[in-house]
Amino acid sequence: MTQPNSALRRPARGLLLAGMALLTPCAFAAEDSEIRFEVTPGVAAHARLLEDGRIEVGTNRSPRRQQLQAASDEEGHSRLGHADYNFDGFQDLDSSATLGQVNESVVVYLYDPAGGTFRALPAPSGANLNCDGFWSLQPDPASRTLTSSCRSGPMWYTDIYRFNGPTLYLFRTMRTAFVDTEQLARVLAVDAAQDMDVPAVWSTHDPSGKMLEHAIGNGLEAPDSNVPLKGRSASVIPVRLPLYSRSGDAATRRYLVKGDKVELLDVADDWLQVRYQNPARGPILGWVKLAEQP
């Protein structure tokens, strides 16, 4: 059984600490070891857990019974459920088990209407994932996405998947944004109306894995998958704030002035990437140094 990717986890500080008390796990299906459900009108499925950790499942279309691997906890316990995970109008089979008290491991078997059988839905892999495998998996028909959430330490992490034809790919993910609040307050005033209890850098990817956009948002709530990412807004505090082309640059001729509105996009050590909407030239990207001001 795969586990949440602990290699991507680091202790939180700054703004991250403010929201720890609000973190709650995603809800999942009620416990059941044997279920009957309607796959589609006229097709009924019957699934039950076997003692060897497998699932026996079949439909009224055929006397054939499949045996599939179930998710299981340290004691071999599992639960069965169903949902439409690939948004094709057919109910699919799932098995879930609680690991480490809070993480809900999930395996999914998609219904194949051509053969009348169930087949495993492979979980995407890659360096950008927060959670290896499926965890507390939630399908959203409105955005046609699957949201996987796992906990490591005090923080919940989220991966959002979409289908490209029959293939599932990582559509959107997040990483914790570690920001020194005292340094931030010297250079930028974040819009008080926007929730930043746990800041995170959200990124959107295409099916090939290319990053399309990124922005700093609320790590406690995934952004709307149907719209482009929008970073938190802030206002420049100093009279002049240097705007660098890259984080770590030593010199620049560009600067922002007091009162300029910027959108927060990314963080790298003591640097923040921002986007300024210039009235004449359009959007301008750059990096500001949080330790720039005394």
N, C-alpha and C positions, 0 to 999 in steps of 0.2 A: 504494500500500500504506500503510495507516495505521500509525502509530508509537505507542508508549507515550506517554501524556499527560505531557510534561515540565513543563507548567505547574503541575502539582500536586506537583512534587518540590522539596524543600528540603534543605539539608545537615543531617545528623543531629548530635545532641549528647546529653550526659547518658547515660541508660540505653540509648539506641539503639546506641552504640558498642560495648557489651559483646558483642553477638551477631553482628557482621559476619562473623566467621570461620565461623559455622555456616550461612550462607546458601547454599543450593544450588538450581539450577533444577529444574523439573519434567521428568520423562522424557517422551519422546513416541515415536511410531511409528517403526519401522525404515525406512530409506530404500528406496524402490521406485518405479520409473517405470511399471510395469504390474502390475496385480493382478486376480485373479479371486476372488470371494467369494460366499457364499450369503447373499442378502438375507433369505430366509425359505425353509423347505422347499419345493422345487420351482421356486424362482426364483433363477437364478444371474446375477451381474453380471460384466462385463468392462470394465475401465477402463485407459486408457493415456495417458501424457503425449505431447502433440504438440510439434513443434519451435517452434511459434508461441506457446507458453505457455498453451495450452488443454488441457482434458481431453476425450478422446472416451470416452463411456461408453454402454453399452446393456445390456439383459438378454435372456434367452432368451424373454421374453414377446412380443417384437416385433423386427423387423429394423431398426427406427429406432435411430439413434445420435445422442445429444446431444453438443454441444460446449460445455463450461463453462470459465469462467476459473479457472486454477490460482493458488495462492499461489506466489510466486517470490522468490528472493533477488536480490542485486545482479547476479549472473551468469546469472539465469534458471533456476536449479535449483529443483526441487520434489520432494516425496515424496507418494505416495498411501497412503491407509489407509482403514479403515472401523471404525465402532462404531455403537451405537444411541444417538444423541444426544438424541432426544426421547422415549425410553422407551416406544415403541409396539410393540416386538417385532420391528421391521424394522431391518436393518443399513443405515446411511447411509454416504455417501462423504465423505472429507475429503482435503484437500490442505494440506501444510505446508511451510514454508521457514524457514531460520534467518537472522535479520537481526541485525547487530551482534554476532555470535559467540554470543550467549546467548539472545536472544529468538526464540521460535518462533511465527511468524505462521501462523494456521490459517483456512481457509475450509471451510465445511460445506455439503453438499448432502443434504437429507433425501429419503428415498425416499417417493414418493406411491403407495400401493398401488392407488388408484383408477385412475390413469393409467399406472402402471408406469414413471414417469419420476422424475428427481431435480430438486429445486428448492432454491434457495439459502436458507440460514437467516440472516436479517439479524441482525447484532449490535446490541444496544440502544445507545442514545446518551444522553448527559445529563451534567450537571455533576458528579454524584457518582461517575462512573466513574474508576478509576485507569488503565485500559488501554483505549484506543480500539480496537475490533475484538476478535477472539479471539486469545489468545496461550497456547500450551502447554495447550490446552483439554482438560479431563479430565471425562468424564461419570461420575456416581456414581449407579447405580441405586437404592441404599439410601435416599438422600435425594432422589432425582430432581432433582439439581442439576448444573449445569455450572460448573466452576471454571476461570477464566481468570487466568493469572499472567504478569506482565511485570516486567522489571528496569529500573530507572533508577538510575544511579550504583551504590552498594554495596547497595542495598535491593531486595528483591522485593516487589511489590504484588499484591493479589488482589481479584478481583471474582467473586462467586458468583451464578449466574443460576438462575431457575426458570421453568417454563411456567405461564401462566394461560390454559388452553385451548390454542390454537395459538400464542399470543404469548409470546415470551421476555421476561422483565423482570429488572431488577437486584434480587435478593433480599437479598444481604448484601455489604457492602464494608468496607474498612478505611482508616484514615489513621494516619500515624505520630504517636505521642504523645511530644512533646518535654518531658521532665521533668528538672529540675535535681536530681540525686541528693542533693546536700548539703542543699538546702532541704527535700526530701522527708523525709530522715532526721531532721530536727528535729521534724517534726510527726506523721509516720505511720511505723509499722513494718510493711512489707509482709510477708505470710506467706512465710516462707522456703521452704515446701514447694511454692510455686507459681512456675512459670517465668516470669520477666519479662525475659529477655535483650533483647528488642526490643519494648517496649510499644507497643500500637496501640489506637486506638479503633475497635471493630467496631460496625456499625450494621445493623439489619434494616429492610427496606422492604416495603410492600405493592405490588400491581401498579400503583397510581396514582402511586407515588413517595413516598408519605408515610412518614416515619420512624416505626417502631413502638417501637424500643428502641435503646439503645446502651450499651456497657460497655467498659472497658479490659481487654484480654487480651494474649495473646502474638502478636506480629506474625509470628513464624516458623511458626505453625501455625494454620490456620483452625479456628474452633470448630465443634462438631457442629451441622450444619444442621437436625437433627431436634428440637433442644431450644432453649428460650429462652436468650439470652445471659446469662452470669454473669460479673460483673466480679471482678477480683482483690480479695482481702480484705486488710485492714490493721487495725492497732490504733492508737488515739490515744496519743501519747506525752506531751504536756503535761498539766498538771493541769486546765486549761481551754483548749479550742480553739474560738474563735468559729465559728459556722456561719451563713453568709450566704445570703440568698435567691437572689442573682445574683452572678456574678463581677463584680468591680469595685465592689461596694457598700462604703460607708464605715462603716456602723453596723449592728448587729444585737443582738437580745436573746437569741438562741438560742446555745447552745454545746454542745459535746461534752466529756466528761470522760475522764481518763486510763483507758485500758483498754477504752474503747468499741470495738466491732467495726464496721467500715464496709466497704462495697463500693465500689470505684473505678469511676466511670462515664465521666468525660470530663475533658479538660484544656483550659484556655484561658490562655495565657501562664503566669503564676505562680499559677494557681488550679486546684484539682481539684474536680470534682463528685463527691460521695459520697452513698451511701444508707445510712442508719442504721435498723436494725430496732428501733423502740421497743416494749418489751414491752406497753405499754398502748395506744398510738396507732397501731401498725403502722409501715410504712415511712415514713421522713422523708428528703426530698431537700434538699441544700444544697451550698454551695460553701465550701471552706476555702482560706485564703491560705497558700501555702507559705512566704512570707517573713514570716509573722505573728510568728514567734518570733525573738528576737535570736540 
